[in-house]
Amino acid sequence: MSTAHWQPQDYRNSWALALRELLAAEVVDSCLVTSITEPAMSNFISCWPLYRRGEKVHVQEALIFLDVLEVPFDEHRPWLSVRPRRTVSEDGLAISEWVTSVGDVREFARTLGTAEGGEVDDGLREDLRG
């Protein structure tokens, strides 16, 4: 985890919003950023894409390559840059993923203060309104 651009609280706030996004719909894609440096100076962002399909959440490890995005990367909504879920790579190899339940994700979200009306940092909330 790089702290050159985001501090630990920034990661926590981002994860809180990403999990709130994930818990809001039955079928939705989100992600947890695991390492970010200044996007204007970076080639990629490291993350764990989260693919909710009903009561299951599929988790993968991925890089978001910034130079191939169709729209600019939004560090306050990183899930908008997550590719659709695939289980086989371009080379025909299985993509590693693990599966967890929405209940387990909800429990983890509570530790971040996101489930059932939890709050995130006011500064980040204000950024999202703009």
N, C-alpha and C positions, 0 to 999 in steps of 0.2 A: 504494500500500500504506500503510494507516494503521498507525502504531505507537503510537497512543493507548491501545489495549487489549492488543494482542499485540506483542511484540518480534520481531525477525527469527527468533530461535531457536524461538519459538512457532509461527510459520508453518512453519518447517522440520520441526518435530516433527509438526505436523498433516499436512503433505504426506507425511511418512514413513508415518504410519498410514493415510492415505487410499490410498497406493500399495500398501501391504501388503494392504489390503482388496481392492483391484483385482486384485492378482496371485493371490489365493487362490481364485478361481472363474473358470469359463469365461464365465459370463454374470452380470455384476454392474454396479451403478452406484456411483460414488464421486464425489468432487469435491476440487478443490484450492481452498481459500479464498485469494482474492487480496487482500481487504481486509475487515477486521472492526473494528468499534468495539464498545463495551459493548452486548451484545445487549439488555439491559433498557432501554436508552435509544435504540436504533436502530430504523429502519424496515426495513432490509434488510442483507444480507451479499452481497458480490461474490464470485463463484467461477467456476471452470471445471469444469462437470460432465464426468465421464469415464464413458463407457458402453462397457464391455467386452462384445464379442460375439465369442467365440472368440479368434482371434489378432489381431483388429482392435480398436482403441480409438478411439471417436468422441469428439471434444472440442468443447465449445461454450462460449460465454461466457453467464453468466446472473446474475440477481439472485435471491436467496432473500428473498421478502417475508415478514417475520416475523409480520405481523398476520393472515396467511391460513393459517398452518400449523395442522394439526389437532392436533399435539402440540408442546410447547415445543421451541424450537431447542436442540440440545445441541452446544456448541462443540467438544467432544471427539469427536463423531461427526457432523460436519456432513453427511455423505453421506446420513444418514437423512432429511434435508429436501430432497433433490434430487428434482425432478419427473421422471417417466418421460420417456425420450427421445422427442422429437417432431422431425420434419424440416420441418414446415409450421406457421407461426404461426396464431393465431386469425383473422388477416386474410387467410390464404391465401398468405402469402409464405414463400419458402424460408428456413429458419433456417440461418444460417452455421455451418458446422462444418468441422473438419479431421479427418483420419484418420491414425493412426499405428499402429505394430505393438506387440504385447505385448513383443517383444524390445527395442524402443527404450525402452519404458516401464521395463522391467526394468533396462536399462543406466542410465537416469536415476535409478531407485530406488537403485541401488548408490552413486551419488554422495551420496545422503542417508543411506546406511547402513540400508536397509530390506530389500533382497533377501537371500535365503539367510541368515536369522537375524540380520540387522543389529539394532542397538539404537537406541532413541529415549531421550530424556530420562527419567530415573527418576521425576521428579515427575509428568510426564504419564502415564507408565505406571501410577503409583499411583492417579492420578485415574480412570483407566479401569477399574481393579479395583473401585472403589466404586460 
